[in-house]
Amino acid sequence: MSETSTKLAFNNIIRIAITAYIMSSKLSLLLILKGANLCLKYGIPRNAPAFYAGYGMILCIFGETDEAFKFGELALKLTDTSDEKEFHDVVVTIFCNYIGFLKRPLRHLLKYI
């Protein structure tokens, strides 16, 4: 894939995955895994934190809470260090609602909001 088509693929996958979560969680799961796979293959795009947070959510579903928490924290760190804040709200929502409360008390999650 060319650089332009790779960027378009990343953008389209994350936007469709967020919308698909409401309609079909299985489709959302597939798209998040595809996006995470593309991150490994082509490097870290600007919307990688959303893929990593989504992957952490998937790990929670399968009971891998320690690994999920690591991916969630990685996603939060990437959004904090990046100049791009487009997906910050998505990452914080996924982390606080699906991942963070499994390892931290709710009062500690308030700092992300």
N, C-alpha and C positions, 0 to 999 in steps of 0.2 A: 504494500500500500504506500501511496505517496504521503507526504507529510500533511497535505491539506485533507486528503480523504481520511487519514487517521484522526485528525482533530475533529472532523465532522462525525466520524463514527463514535468517538468518545462522547461528544455533546449529545448526539441523538440517543445513544444507549442510556445515558443517565436520565435524560428527560423522560424517555419512554418508561424506564424502570420505576421512576417516582410515580408516574401516572398509573402504571400497570399494577402497582401495589394495591390500589383501591379496587381495581377490577378483578385481578387474578394474581394471587400471591405466588403461584407457581411460575407464571411468566416473569414476574418481577425477580424471583430467585434466579431464573435462567439468565436474565439480562445482567444482573449484578455479578454473577459468576463470569459471564462473558467479558464484562468490563474489567474485572480484576485480572482475568487472563490476558487481556490486551495490555494492561498496565505492566505486567511482567514481560510481555513480548516487546513493547515499543517504548517503555520508559514511563515516567510519571507525568501525566498531563495536569493541567490546572484543576481539573475536577476529580482527580484521584482520591482526595479525602472522602468524597461521597461514596465512591466504590469501596474504600476500606471500611467505612462505617457500615455500609450495607453488608459487607462480608462478615463483619463482627456480629451483626444482627443474625445472619444465617448460622454462624457458629453457636450463638445462644440457643437457637432452635434445636440444634443437635447436642446441646449440653456441654459444649466446650467453653465454659464461661471464662476461664483464665485467658485463653487465646483470644476470645471475643473482646475482653477488656483491653488487651494489648492493642488489638486493631483499632478499637474505639479511641484509645489514647493517642495512637499514631495519627489517626484522622484529625483529632483535635489539634495536635501539635502542628500538623501540616497546614491547617487553616489559620493557625495563629502566626506562623512564620511567612505565609504567603501574602502577597499584596492583593491577590484575588479573593474577595469576600463573597463571591456569588453563591457558593454552596455552604457557607458557614452555618446558616440556619438549618439546612438539611442535616448536616453533620451533628449539630447540637441536639436537634430533635431525635435523631436516631439514637445517639449516645444516651441521652437522659431517659428516654422512654423505653429502650429495649436492653441497654447494656449496663449503664452506669450504676443503676440502683441495685444490681446484683452483687456489687463489690463495695459500694460506698453508701453511707447514710444519705438520705435525701437532702439534708442541709448542706452537704458538700457539693451537691450537683447544682445548687443555686448560683454558684459563681460562674457557671457557663451560660446562664440565661441572660 
